[in-house]
């Protein structure tokens, strides 16, 4: 692992639970971003958060861009226009279908509540994960599949999404178009939860890292990170950044 860190040119990282500490960015993370920038190591955020939230992050943070909605949209740094990574011919109808699917799920799981950032979304539909058991999540995934949708979840949200839309597919599109001279061993992926699983797929991303809180989900992941930090959440990312810069 240490041998490969010296070759890293780009870090593609999840946000919630990976960059945040108690749901917030702290000064240590901003300093880590700055230190990576000085070392000429690019950071690309790959998150499940909404297009509306992520467009602002790509503008204000020292990153090269940000992928939103688990591979649905891309916002290059300095651009006010998002780039769709999923084919959606009729957006209005798409949103109506997502809403109908959510209502079907709510009929069977009355406790689920639409997420506060759902109004800022384009490609997927989210609801809060609180109060759902592992068994509930498995049942919801099966229901979504039967209705023709994909499903994933993170530490904060559940996502109803187009089938075939995930972080790895979105990231591979961006790498191919904007970073085509980067090899697989020059890109490091980082995450902490089930919706990051595709970023741990060694076929595409041989250098992957989970921050320590990924251990909560490790037995549920078919693809697991190659390395796990000692520290959790944003502190784990800062630990990783120091390792990379030191190498």
Secondary structure, 3 states (H helix, E strand, C coil): CHHHHCCCCEEEECCCCCCCECCECCHHHHHHHHHHHHCCCEEEEECCCCHHHHHHHHHHCCCCEEEECCCCEEEECCCCCCEECCCCCCHHHHHHHHHHHHHHHHHHCCCCCECCCHHHCCCCEEEECCCCCHHHHHHHHHHHHHCCCEEEECCCEEEEECCCCCHHHHHHHHHHHHCCCCCHHHEEEEECCHHHHHHHCCCCCCCEEECHHHHHCHHHCCCCCCEECCCCHHHHHHHHHHHHHHC
